[in-house]
Amino acid sequence: MNLKPVATEKAVMMIESQNIMTFLIDMRKSKTEIKKEIEEIFNVKVEKIRTLIRDNKKTAYVQLKKEFPAIDLATKLGMM
């Protein structure tokens, strides 16, 4: 799966305040497939996923469970 983390100012604010990671993903993936993929790759638990389709791109807003700080994952990915 092509998971591309988004490192915009808004995405960083969401990491810090709401424990949400933002990814650009493949248009054909469902929420359950996205959840499974993220949990396997990053070894975290996902609480909720919201998706947005805009300009022929699909964005996933992935809220992690409280035990897994999104800032740690962002640091591991080199975003912070």
N, C-alpha and C positions, 0 to 999 in steps of 0.2 A: 504494500500500500504506500502511496505517496503522501506522507505526513510532512507538511511544511509548516513549522511554527511561525506565527506572525509576531513580529517584534516592534509594532507601532507603539506610540505613546499610550493610546487607549488600551491596547492589549497588556502593556506593562502595568497600567493602573488596575486593570481587572485581576492580574496575578496577585498584586499586593493587597487589594481590598476585598476581593470576593473569592479567591482561591480558584480562579478560572484560567485555563490555558486556551489559546486560540490557535487553530490549525486550518490551513487550506488543504482540502481533501479532494478525492476523486468524486465526480458527480454521481456515479452509480452506486456508491456505498450507502448502506442504510445505517441508522443509528446503532443498531445492535452489532453490526459488523465493525463500526468505528469503535464502540466501547470495548469489544473483545480485543481488537488490535492494539489499542492504547494500553489496556491492562496487561497484555502479554509483553509488549515491547518495553514499557517503562516500569513494570512491576509496581503499579499503583492500583487503587480502586476508584472507579468513577461513580459519582453520585448522580449526575444528570448531564444530558447532552442537549444542546439547542443547535439547530442548523439554520443557515441562511444561504439562499441562492441569490446571487446578484452579479450582473454582468457576466453571465455564463461561468461563474466560479462558485464553488460551494465552500462555505466556511463553517467550521464546527467550534462551538463554544463548549468546552469540556470542564465541568465543575468536578473537582476532585473531593474525595471525602476528607474530613477534618484531620485525620491521622496522617495524610499525605500532603504537606504544604506544596503548593504550586511553585513557590519561589525556589524550592530545592530542585525541582524538575527543570525550571528555567535556567538555573545555574549550571546544572548538568549538561544542558543543551547549548550553553554558551551565550544565552540571551541576556544574562545579567552580569 
